[in-house]
Amino acid sequence: AVWPALSVAEARELAKRHADLFGALVTGADERALERRVAYRNSKGRSYQSSVADIVTHVSMHGGYHRGQIARQLRAAGREPPYTDYIQFTRRDQ
């Protein structure tokens, strides 16, 4: 399933495992590994091929896309969205 039903604990564990795998992929990949093409199906069942580099770029940018969508919906509902700037997140302990 594209969106399996998970408990909060299961979702946290899956996110942690994938973050570790993503970090290992990014830090351990050479140019050849990043150029490798991966075949996959999207959530609509369409088949595609993309390079690992393009997938890594997509993953790193996609969260910002959804944060923007959420902020827009909150503003439309008359609410002030939380500040989600990444650099602020990195400075949280300063």
Steps between C-alpha positions, in 0.01 A plus 500: 500500500620852425364622833486202738315531830768535768495575869698803618772269633517311169517826303782630720698178460450500123605867475811433711600198292449687174692805626793275582480332158471835322799637690707194412400531135593866477830478688612176337403567139756575234419653160424161346257411779321834466466456122342153539145485367225354718173362364191562714126564494345814637187514718282496185665180377696663217845358427801732491878495519705766677862538602589459865624863493159623380323294768730637773432855378125435498503357852702793634262758349161330523436574869524872429234463233258343747584748778403775256171327422420463870591864574272615219209293631552627854503862381184439295337374819603818685784342697867593515719205394807410703836627381662208317818649358774235498780726619295591806461128570877453488550787746249368756768433765686831461 
